Amino acid sequence: MSPHMVHSPDSHNGVQNGKAECNEVLVLGQNFAMACEQYGEKDKITILQFVGGMTGKYIQSVLEEKGIHQINVPVGKGTRTCTTVLDKRTGAMTELIEPAGRVSAEERSLLESRAMELLKGRKLEAIALCGSLPPGITGSTYTLVAENKPAGCTLLLDACDDIDCLKTGNVDILKINAEEAAKLAGRGVDDEVDLLEIGVHLASTRSIPILAITNGPDEAYLFDTTTSTSSNTATVTTYTIPNILNVVGGDEHDLLPISTLATPMHSPSLPEETGESIFAMAAATMLSGLGSSTNSVDSNGNAVMGMMGMGVLGRKDVVLNPLGAGDTCSGVFLMEYLDTRDACQSFRQGLAAASASCLVIDYTSHFDISIMKKIFERITYTQRTIQIR
């Protein structure tokens, strides 16, 4: 594990004396980095990101307080914000996404040059490419990173749009959700989908060594060709995720106080410079995607988050926060995989962390490790070998 880089007055965005310094895992994705910090792996992480405007400064202050190493590429346009409105009565969520400012050719070139310095400058253990890209950036940026992946480095991709980087053959793990898997397989949004069938199709046509598909609280799938004795087969693991409210407590009075699972953070770097809790700006703030942030309020303007796909599970007063759960799964999955090379159990750990993160309503990609362990113990799975080609 390399030491955390110390910034000095003559450094600029993590570059000193013309050479970029990086820890062992290069990340393009803020929630992913936050999940790794929660898992105790922040010293391995370097996040490369665009930042702009007051929101960009705010994001930097959040990550700085977490001790996450950043290499920031400034852009002229402000970092966009996504506001998620939750209807607590129905559990329906609506996202209001600000138009993202277009990244200039010069800004894109600077990000790519920073990425190349990191790829060439030291031996990376892993790379994580997460989320959609802002206007002005195409899949060619991800492809450039994939083409220059160092030998022995594990590349995880958590995206489904503009991902020609799969054609390089250098993507080791593709982690997506059920909707994204259906989209990649060419299915319509209203089509009934069989995730097993879709996974087999993707594993056979995309040449992905490890394919992980999440589906909210429903069954998740892992297609692993690296453990098979034949190039035409894959080990398929099906995971059943428990009702997370039953894991943390049975009766109402036994339920853990989920609002206390995350540690409050304070910052003097807010736009108002009030020093209040950094998640008190209108609502709890999420760090999601490359250079974007997310706020969540209910239909009455209260700072709470919601129940996408998970419902209230029979408890009308319990609000779950699935935002950032996919990134949490990816972060913990990759960290575990780097340590164990056991994709089956590593993905199980990621699913447990993602589920635990749904209980923290004031943050995204935050979770209580003790709750995560309880959920992990209750995630059951079955395995079989299937023909994929």
Secondary structure, DSSP 8 states (H G I E B T S, - for coil): --------TT-BTTEETTEE---SEEEE-HHHHHHHHHTT-GGGEEEEEEE-HHHHHHHHHHHHHHT-EEEEEE-SS--EEEEEEE-TTT--EEEEE-------HHHHHHHHHHHHHHHHHS--SEEEEES---TT--HHHHHHHHHT--TT-EEEEE--SS-GGGGGT---EEEEEHHHHHHHTT--TTS---HHHHHHHHHHHS--SEEEEE-TTS-EEEEESTT-SSTTEEEEEEEE---HHHHH-SSGGGS--GGGSS---B-S-STT----BTT-SSSEEEE-STTEEEEEEETTS-S----TTT--TT-TT-----TTHHHHHHHHHHHHHHHH--HHHHHHHHHHHHHHHTT-SSSSS---HHHHHHHHHH-EEEEEEEE--
